[in-house]
Amino acid sequence: MRIVIIGAGMSGLACAQALEQMGHEVALFDKGRGPGGRMSTRRVALDEAQISFDHGAQFFTAREEAFRAQVEQWRKDGLVACWPAARDDAWVGTPGMNAPIAHMASVHNARFASHAMGLVREGADWRVLLHDGSRHGPYDAAVLALPAEQAAAFLGTYDLTMAACAIAARSQPCWTAMMAFAERLPIAADVLRPSGPVGWAARNSAKPGRSATEAWVVQASPAWSTEHLEDDAAQVAEFLADWLAGQAGGAPLPLPVRLHLSAHRWRYAVAQRSPKGALWNANLRLGACGDWLLGPRIELAWLSGTKLAGLIGG
């Protein structure tokens, strides 16, 4: 079959990988500027240097046998490395979290900066309408590998049961601040555990394969992010920077010269847990996958996409 997948994050690319191994032809469309999704890496140019920030997922684990085999292959390919500062079984992409995603996208027919505005059923076929007015297809089957809130808008036209599952699976947001400094901060630990408004903070430059420039990622808790969802990004960044300064000695202290400060708002950051795994309507040949159908882990997004490919079949 010719199959279109809307969303080229971990679940969409895992689904594409399994489908192509079965002999199907797959096309992926993603509105992002490049591969990554919630495993994105933000790169910032400072003078002649470039600093990277893993501003989405901070690490991942591998517990299921199939995903452990995938991670081992990524390790052999130099795409991931262990990061015990986070936990004994933590893995990160190298040189950025998006490395595995970028590799997967490179071997599939994935188009980025391609925002799907509509999914249209014409007879037994599917067509995709992009933001630039172009139409693509026909396709024999369609897959939505999107956050639940975005998938619901597409599913509601064709399958109310699947749409109801997506509507019920509400994600929590996350504000993330990215900071770089001219010198190392007076903070011994590379990872700071949840405290007050912050759910996670880490010295990004301490991860394997990163540049030496002192770089930090500070992520607000879901509760704080929800309360301040519509706040100005610059104000959020300053608030989280003040929090980090406070970790250097109690009350906020002067820190080394700051080279960069910015914030990114993830509206759909942390998915709920669900036992469904994946959704597939065989009559319409319409499916959905993503971490919102299993749980908020990179591994579960991969497993959801792979499960959906199995439901579609060889």
C-alpha positions as CSV (number, residue, x, y, z in Angstrom):
1,M,0.0,0.0,0.0
2,R,0.9,3.7,-0.3
3,I,0.6,5.1,3.2
4,V,0.8,8.7,4.4
5,I,1.9,9.5,7.9
6,I,1.2,13.0,9.3
7,G,3.9,13.6,11.9
8,A,7.5,12.6,11.7
9,G,8.4,12.3,15.3
10,M,9.4,9.1,17.0
11,S,6.1,7.3,16.7
12,G,5.6,8.3,13.1
13,L,9.1,7.3,12.0
14,A,8.9,4.0,13.9
15,C,5.6,3.3,12.2
16,A,7.2,4.1,8.8
17,Q,10.2,2.0,9.5
18,A,8.1,-1.1,10.3
19,L,5.7,-0.5,7.4
20,E,8.6,-0.2,4.9
21,Q,10.1,-3.4,6.2
22,M,6.8,-5.0,5.3
23,G,7.1,-3.7,1.7
24,H,4.7,-0.7,2.0
25,E,5.5,2.7,0.4
26,V,5.4,5.5,3.0
27,A,5.4,9.3,2.8
28,L,5.7,11.5,5.9
29,F,4.7,15.1,6.4
30,D,5.7,17.2,9.4
31,K,5.2,20.9,10.2
32,G,8.5,21.2,12.0
33,R,11.5,22.8,10.4
34,G,13.5,19.6,10.9
35,P,13.5,16.2,12.5
36,G,13.1,16.0,16.3
37,G,9.5,16.6,17.6
38,R,9.8,16.5,21.3
39,M,13.3,15.1,20.9
40,S,14.4,18.4,19.3
41,T,17.8,20.0,19.7
42,R,17.9,23.8,19.5
43,R,21.2,25.1,18.1
44,V,22.3,28.7,18.8
45,A,25.3,30.4,17.1
46,L,27.4,32.6,19.4
47,D,30.2,34.4,17.6
48,E,32.2,31.5,16.1
49,A,30.8,28.8,18.4
50,Q,27.6,26.9,18.3
51,I,25.8,25.7,21.4
52,S,23.1,23.1,21.4
53,F,20.2,22.6,23.9
54,D,18.1,19.5,24.2
55,H,15.0,21.5,25.0
56,G,12.4,18.7,24.8
57,A,12.9,15.2,26.1
58,Q,16.1,15.0,28.3
59,F,16.8,11.3,28.0
60,F,15.1,8.0,27.4
61,T,15.2,4.4,28.7
62,A,14.9,1.1,26.9
63,R,13.0,-1.6,28.8
64,E,11.2,-3.7,26.1
65,E,13.2,-6.2,24.2
66,A,12.4,-4.8,20.7
67,F,13.3,-1.2,21.7
68,R,16.5,-2.4,23.4
69,A,17.5,-3.9,20.1
70,Q,16.8,-0.7,18.3
71,V,18.8,1.3,20.9
72,E,21.7,-1.1,20.6
73,Q,21.7,-0.5,16.8
74,W,21.7,3.2,17.4
75,R,24.6,2.8,19.8
76,K,26.6,0.9,17.2
77,D,25.9,3.7,14.7
78,G,27.1,6.3,17.1
79,L,23.7,7.9,17.5
80,V,23.2,7.4,21.3
81,A,25.3,7.1,24.5
82,C,24.6,6.4,28.1
83,W,24.2,9.3,30.5
84,P,24.4,8.0,34.1
85,A,24.0,11.4,35.6
86,A,20.3,11.2,34.9
87,R,19.9,7.6,35.9
88,D,21.7,4.3,35.5
89,D,19.7,3.3,32.4
90,A,19.4,6.7,30.8
91,W,20.3,7.2,27.1
92,V,20.7,10.4,25.1
93,G,21.2,11.1,21.4
94,T,24.6,12.2,20.3
95,P,25.6,14.9,19.5
96,G,22.0,16.0,20.2
97,M,18.8,14.3,21.4
98,N,17.4,14.5,17.8
99,A,20.2,12.3,16.4
100,P,18.2,9.1,16.2
101,I,15.2,10.9,14.8
102,A,17.3,12.7,12.2
103,H,18.9,9.4,11.1
104,M,15.4,7.7,10.8
105,A,14.1,10.6,8.8
106,S,17.0,10.5,6.4
107,V,16.2,7.0,5.2
108,H,12.5,7.6,4.8
109,N,10.5,9.9,2.5
110,A,10.0,12.6,5.1
111,R,9.1,16.2,4.3
112,F,9.5,18.9,6.9
113,A,8.1,22.4,7.0
114,S,5.0,20.8,5.5
115,H,2.0,21.6,7.7
116,A,-1.0,19.3,7.0
117,M,-4.2,21.3,7.2
118,G,-6.6,18.6,6.1
119,L,-7.0,14.9,5.5
120,V,-9.5,14.3,2.7
121,R,-11.3,11.0,1.9
122,E,-12.0,10.6,-1.8
123,G,-13.7,7.3,-2.6
124,A,-11.4,4.7,-1.1
125,D,-8.3,6.9,-1.1
126,W,-6.8,9.6,1.1
127,R,-5.3,12.9,0.2
128,V,-3.4,15.4,2.3
129,L,-3.9,19.2,2.0
130,L,-0.9,21.2,3.1
131,H,-0.8,24.8,4.3
132,D,0.6,26.0,1.0
133,G,-2.6,24.8,-0.8
134,S,-0.9,21.8,-2.4
135,R,-2.7,18.4,-2.4
136,H,-0.8,15.1,-2.1
137,G,-2.0,11.6,-2.8
138,P,-3.7,9.4,-3.5
139,Y,-2.8,7.1,-0.5
140,D,-4.3,3.8,0.4
141,A,-4.1,4.4,4.1
142,A,-3.5,7.4,6.5
143,V,-1.8,7.5,9.9
144,L,-1.9,10.4,12.4
145,A,1.3,10.5,14.5
146,L,0.4,13.7,16.3
147,P,-0.2,14.8,19.9
148,A,-3.7,13.8,20.9
149,E,-5.1,17.4,20.8
150,Q,-4.0,17.7,17.1
151,A,-5.0,14.2,16.1
152,A,-8.5,14.8,17.4
153,A,-9.2,17.5,14.9
154,F,-8.5,15.1,12.0
155,L,-10.1,12.1,13.5
156,G,-13.4,13.8,14.4
157,T,-14.5,13.9,10.7
158,Y,-14.1,10.2,10.1
159,D,-14.2,8.2,13.3
160,L,-15.9,9.5,16.4
161,T,-14.7,6.7,18.6
162,M,-11.0,7.4,17.8
163,A,-11.6,11.1,18.1
164,A,-13.1,10.6,21.6
165,C,-10.0,8.7,22.7
166,A,-7.8,11.6,21.5
167,I,-10.0,14.2,23.2
168,A,-9.8,12.3,26.5
169,A,-6.0,12.1,26.4
170,R,-5.1,15.6,27.3
171,S,-1.4,16.5,27.6
172,Q,0.3,18.7,30.1
173,P,2.4,21.7,28.9
174,C,6.0,22.5,29.7
175,W,8.0,25.8,29.6
176,T,11.7,25.2,28.9
177,A,14.5,27.7,29.4
178,M,17.8,27.5,27.7
179,M,20.9,29.2,29.1
180,A,24.6,29.4,28.3
181,F,27.3,31.0,30.3
182,A,30.9,32.1,29.8
183,E,32.1,29.9,32.7
184,R,31.0,26.9,34.7
185,L,28.3,27.6,37.2
186,P,29.1,27.0,40.9
187,I,26.7,24.0,40.9
188,A,28.3,20.6,41.5
189,A,25.6,18.3,40.2
190,D,24.8,18.0,36.5
191,V,21.1,17.2,37.2
192,L,18.9,19.0,39.7
193,R,15.7,17.2,40.7
194,P,12.2,18.7,41.0
195,S,11.9,21.7,43.3
196,G,9.0,24.1,43.5
197,P,8.1,25.5,40.1
198,V,10.8,23.4,38.3
199,G,10.4,19.8,37.2
200,W,13.9,19.3,35.8
201,A,17.2,21.1,35.4
202,A,20.4,19.8,33.8
203,R,23.8,20.9,32.6
204,N,23.2,20.1,28.9
205,S,26.9,20.5,28.2
206,A,27.6,17.5,30.5
207,K,25.9,15.1,28.2
208,P,28.1,12.9,25.9
209,G,29.2,14.6,22.7
210,R,28.2,18.1,23.6
211,S,30.3,21.3,23.3
212,A,32.3,22.5,26.3
213,T,30.4,25.8,26.7
214,E,28.4,25.8,29.9
215,A,24.8,25.2,28.9
216,W,21.7,24.5,31.0
217,V,18.2,23.4,30.3
218,V,15.6,24.2,33.0
219,Q,12.1,22.9,32.6
220,A,9.1,24.2,34.6
221,S,6.8,21.7,36.3
222,P,3.5,20.8,34.5
223,A,1.5,22.6,37.2
224,W,3.6,25.8,36.9
225,S,3.6,25.6,33.1
226,T,-0.2,25.3,33.0
227,E,-0.6,28.3,35.4
228,H,1.7,30.4,33.3
229,L,0.9,29.0,29.8
230,E,0.3,32.3,28.2
231,D,3.0,34.3,29.9
232,D,5.6,36.1,27.9
233,A,8.5,33.8,26.9
234,A,11.2,36.4,27.9
235,Q,9.7,36.7,31.4
236,V,9.4,33.0,31.8
237,A,13.1,32.6,30.8
238,E,14.2,35.2,33.4
239,F,12.1,33.5,36.1
240,L,13.7,30.2,35.4
241,A,17.2,31.7,35.2
242,D,16.6,33.3,38.6
243,W,15.6,29.9,40.0
244,L,18.9,28.4,38.6
245,A,20.9,31.2,40.2
246,G,19.3,30.3,43.5
247,Q,20.7,26.8,43.3
248,A,24.2,28.2,43.4
249,G,23.9,29.3,47.0
250,G,20.4,29.9,48.3
251,A,19.3,33.4,47.4
252,P,20.0,34.4,43.7
253,L,23.6,35.2,43.3
254,P,25.6,36.9,40.5
255,L,26.4,34.2,37.9
256,P,29.1,34.1,35.2
257,V,28.5,36.2,32.1
258,R,25.3,34.9,30.4
259,L,25.8,34.3,26.7
260,H,22.3,33.2,25.9
261,L,18.8,33.0,27.4
262,S,15.6,31.9,25.7
263,A,12.4,29.9,26.4
264,H,10.3,27.5,24.5
265,R,6.7,26.6,25.3
266,W,5.6,23.0,24.7
267,R,1.8,23.0,24.7
268,Y,1.7,19.2,24.4
269,A,4.6,18.0,26.4
270,V,3.6,15.2,28.8
271,A,1.1,12.6,27.7
272,Q,-1.2,10.6,29.9
273,R,-0.9,6.9,30.3
274,S,-3.2,4.7,28.2
275,P,-3.5,0.9,27.5
276,K,-4.6,1.3,23.9
277,G,-1.2,1.3,22.3
278,A,-2.5,2.3,18.8
279,L,-5.8,2.9,17.0
280,W,-6.7,1.4,13.6
281,N,-9.9,1.5,11.6
282,A,-9.5,-1.2,9.0
283,N,-12.6,-0.2,7.0
284,L,-11.4,3.4,6.5
285,R,-7.7,2.4,6.6
286,L,-7.1,5.2,9.1
287,G,-4.9,4.9,12.2
288,A,-3.3,6.9,15.0
289,C,-0.2,6.3,17.1
290,G,1.8,8.3,19.6
291,D,2.9,8.3,23.3
292,W,-0.6,9.5,24.3
293,L,-1.8,5.9,23.5
294,L,0.7,4.3,25.9
295,G,2.5,6.8,28.1
296,P,4.9,9.7,28.3
297,R,8.2,8.0,27.3
298,I,10.2,8.0,24.1
299,E,10.2,4.2,24.2
300,L,6.4,4.1,24.4
301,A,6.1,6.4,21.3
302,W,8.3,4.0,19.4
303,L,6.3,1.0,20.6
304,S,3.0,2.7,19.6
305,G,4.2,3.4,16.1
306,T,5.5,-0.2,15.7
307,K,2.3,-1.6,17.1
308,L,0.2,0.4,14.6
309,A,2.3,-0.9,11.7
310,G,1.5,-4.5,13.0
311,L,-2.2,-3.7,13.0
312,I,-2.0,-2.4,9.4
313,G,-0.2,-5.6,8.5
314,G,2.0,-7.0,5.7
